[in-house]
Amino acid sequence: MSAGKLARIGAVVVMASGSASLAFPEDARADDYSELLDILKAKGSLTQGEYRGLLAHHMQHVHEAAAASSRAPQYMPARHTAASTSTHTQMRTALGQQVEPPGQIGIGGGGMDPDYVLAQAQQAAASAQASAASAESTWLAAQHSMGLGGGLSFVRMEKYEAGKGLTFKAGPIDINLSGFINGFYTYNSPAGGMPVAGGVSTGSSGFDSSALRNGLLPAGLILKLKTTQNGIDLAAVMGMYPGIDNAKNGAFNANTGGSPVGLGTAGIDFRQVYVTAGNKKWGTFKIGRDLGIFGGDAILDDATLLSVGSTGSNSAPGNTSLGRIGVGYVYADWIPQISYQSPTIKGFQGTIGILQPLDEFDFSGDDANGNAYSASSTQHSSPMIQGKVTYDFKIGGLSARIWASFLTQHQQDLSRNEMTMASSSVLIDGAPHTLSTLTSTAVPVVPGEKHGVTAEAGEIGTKLTYGPAQFVGYYYRGSGLGTTGLFFDGVASNGRKRASEGYYVQMMYNFTKKFKLVGSYGVSNLYQAPGENDPDLVRRNESEVGAAYYKMTDWLNLVAEYAHTSSAAHGPYKESDNSASGGMILLF
């Protein structure tokens, strides 16, 4: 409600109180004004502070009016002069409308001079106007002190909604803090087998392992700042994701396997640093580091996001487990990007972006002779391109989302690690001898050429919700995409692209508002390139997961889970493991 409206309400109420005091001084009260303030406060038009301030101001005015009444001088009849006529004229326009002078007023059988009545009425009107002006002044001062109407000194909190963080308003800026913390005890038991190059199972390790660890999510603290300037919605996001286990330096930085050694420290993964600018009419641009477009929905809809899934490494856990990464989808990753997201039109929305190109990576390592299974690259003259289309709709009680996306990137100057023999002649006891040494050297995948390939991939998925039941289905296929991570083992050591595909299906059922069960199954396949024969290379990663979730409070969820993970090579080698996890995740 504007200050002007409140001022007018104050004026009317004070005048009414003043009139009541004039006619019945012994019965003058602040009931009407107090009840009105109560109504405004109940409707949310006044905050608690505003209510108290205006009520205190009103009560002060009532006390002053009562004191003035007790000190009023004895009535002296006024003479009928030209001045009286002038007074009448002023009274007719004092409140912006004509007021007819009253005739003789009889009280207690006698007569009262109309000039006295008019003088008293004029005094009441002047008092009402002064009270209204004072109320408006008090209201404007309160607005300024609370950061309203242009004030910048007041910060107030929005109504809390579970799962959406804490939101504060500082003038025109919304400040949101959200996050999560989790911890699990995980027991992993290998079922045996032989090592598979590029596999995600730890079944060949031969030892049971216990760990206190994070799940697929580490902990997270996310700061979001939002405002609107010149019709443009602006936002800045910074997301910090620390783990609870010791970090270890390696190729994957904070996501490298952990180091359970004394005096270690946890790793911090600053995954999100980006800004957005746009609006609902024209769409939104994003620049910075955030989750990739391709594969993003697959991981966000994965139920193991709130649990553990495949452990990856349990004897030396890092910031996160694998969940269903590499056993149903390729990790979307957190990638520097410039992207554009269109407005939603009849349920459809499109996203397109250029992203930091990523190297081709030899995840499977070297064979028994020291030669790499996969090619590597570090040269990029063009960015990675990703795009996505989503369609959201409802049919009766069914809510659905369908999405499809693509990825493409050119990999240049591919090379492979190769063991080479170097010979040198040395003198031993005066006699010449030949000394041979083996050295790992990066050589072009095609001798004498700077060979490159273009990696391509596509995906499609759906999420269906009907009452307490939910279903997720997802499928991807790529050429040069690789498996587990983007461009992991995507190109063979001979420079030819490998095909890959995978899928997962997931069912969730909410038996009550607090308890739900989830079951999921997923597969990731990597096929050999033309002309390749590497029997130890991973052919298939597979897992089955069953989990129970109990929502103890709006923040706290208890989780119990079982997962079976297996890996199979193109040759006879296989391995598998079983894990059981129990813990909790808190989201605020």
Secondary structure, DSSP 8 states (H G I E B T S, - for coil): --HHHHHHHHHHHHHHHHHHHHH-GGG--SHHHHHHHHHHHHTTSS-HHHHHHHHHHHHHHHHHHHHHHHT----------HHHHHHHHHHHHTTSS-------EEETTEEE-HHHHHHHHHHHHHHHHHHHHHHHHHHHHHHHHTT-TT--S-EEE----TTS-EEEEETTEEEEEEEEEEEEEEEEEEEEE---BT----GGG-S-EEEEE--SS--EEEEEEEEEETTEEEEEEEEEEEEEEE---STTGGGS-----TT--EEEEEEEEEEEEEETTTEEEEEEEEE-STTHHHHHT-GGGGS-BB-S-SSS--S---BTBTTTB----EEEEEEEE---BTTEEEEEEEE-----B--S-B-TTS-BSB-B--B-SS-EEEEEEEEEEEETTEEEEEEEEEEEEEEBS-EEEEEEEEEEEEEETTEEEEEEEEEEEEEESSTTS---EEEEEEEEEEEEEETTEEEEEEEEEEES-BSSSTTBT-BBTTS-B-EEEEEEEEEEEESSSSEEEEEEEEEEEE---TT---TTBEEEEEEEEEEEEEE-SSSEEEEEEEEEEEEEESSS-EEEEEEEEEEEEEE-
